Amino acid sequence: MNLELHHLRTLRAIAEAGSVSRAAVVLGYSQPAISRQLRRIEEYFGETLFQRGPSGVEPTAYGAELLAEAGEVLAHADALARRAASRHRGTRPGLRLAATNTPILPGMVSRVHSRLPDLGLQLNSAYGSPAMVALLEQGRLDAAIAADYPGQELCLPESVTGRGIVTEPSFVALPSGHRLRQRPEVALGELAEDAWFLTPDDGAGWHEVFYGACQDAGFRPAPVHEFLGDTLQLQDMVAQGLGVAAVQATRVPVPGVVIKPLTGRPLRCRYVLLWHRDRVDEELAETLLGAATAAYRDLITQASHLQACASWL
């Protein structure tokens, strides 16, 4: 194995997250993939770099020394990238960025503005991921945050590539007076008699995933209200006791709503950064991906229901 910068970033992510599984979420890979990468890195250095502690994993003495040196290397690499970027400011074209319905976008955009203040951003809030792929292929978009589902990943043309940001389970939003409000987790089958609010089909398979999970749990939800409003309106409807809804894991509840994990994680969604190969270079792609993953880390800290879900984190 040749040691590369992304190996050092993996070690840093594990140390900062205190868990291989949490680091995998932040980096947008599966937990087994990050575990395998850590084993290869430890084989490369010939030392164990992390050990299990009372609250997760923590660096060994050798791991702590290596992380300090890795931090210096990454800081120098980032400085070189900024120097290269500064030479091209004023000549880099603007970036046309689209995004599906995700709370990652505001924090990501803020970080991109901070790191590349001269980069003109043109934002487009979209919903259908396949439509964004088509716009990327046609050259009408440069980059996008899209969503798909494990086992139903987006089909990308040769001109478009991407990297996973995070794969997260969907949680369920319940009225604060719901009969299951005290449960640490809720089984999907226990909601068979509830009315559901369902966001429109995103073209990537959301309805198929949702109804398939319900079928596996032994029921077909009825009634179902297809809800076209924004996320705050959706939560307001739930708060009024009019139904329940699957929501993003990082969604912060409004008063009158509690958000719970679903037992067994039957609904999972992947957020992925896509870009046109000829419009976005590797340096800019890394900046966008880093901004998106950092924004997601912030969202985790703001969602107490997510912090309490130790079996996922």
C-alpha positions, 0 to 999 in steps of 0.5 A: 500500500502507498500511503496517501493523504486520504489515509491520513484523513481517515485516521483523523476522522476516526480520532475526531469521531471516537468511533469507526462507525461514526467516522464512516458516516462522516466520510460517506463510506460503509463501516466495513470499508473504513475498518478494512482501510484502518487495518491496511494502514496499521499493517503499513505502520506495523503498529496498532493505532487505536484501542477501545476505550470507555466511550469508543476508540482512542489513539494508542500512544503511537497513534497519537504521535502519528496523528500529530504528524499527520495533522502537520502534513495535512495542514501543509497540503491544505496550505498548498491547495489554498496557494494553488487556488489563490493563483486561479482566483478571478479565472475560475468560472462560477459553479452551478450547484443543485441539491435535493432536499437536505439540511447539509446544503446551508452549512456546505455553502457557507464553508465553500464561501469561506474557503473559496470567496471568489467562487461564484455559486449559483444555487438550484434547489431540486428534488429529483436526483435522476433529473440532476444527473441528466442536467449534469450530463447536458452541461447545465449543472456543474455539481449536485448533492443527490440522494439514492438508496442502498441497492438502488444507486444512481446510474451515472453517465461517463461524464459524471462522477461522484463520492458518497457524503453519508449513508444514514437511516431514516427516522420517524417523526411522531406527535409528542403525545403519541402512544410510542413517544417514550420508546427509545426506538420504534418498530415500523410495524408498530405504526401500521395503524397510523396515518402517514405523510409521504413526500413525493417520489424523488425518481430515485426510488423513495416510494419503492423503498418506503412501501417495500419496508412497510410490506416487509413489516407486514402492512401497507400504510393507509391512509397516506397523505402525499405532502408537497410542503416544506419540512417545517410544514410537514412537522407542523402537521405531525405536531397537530397529531394528523399523522407520522412521517419518515424524516432525515436523521439529522432533522431537528424536531419542532415543538410538539414533535419527537423524532425516533430511530426505527428498529433495524433501520429499514429505511436508509438514504445515501447523499452523494456529491456528483460533478461533471468531470470537465467542469469540476477539477479534483481540487474543487471536488475535494473542497466541496466534499470536505465542506459537505462532510463538515456540515454533516458533522455539525448537524449530528451535534445539533440532533440530540435524538441522533446522539442518543442512537448509539447503535447507529452512531 
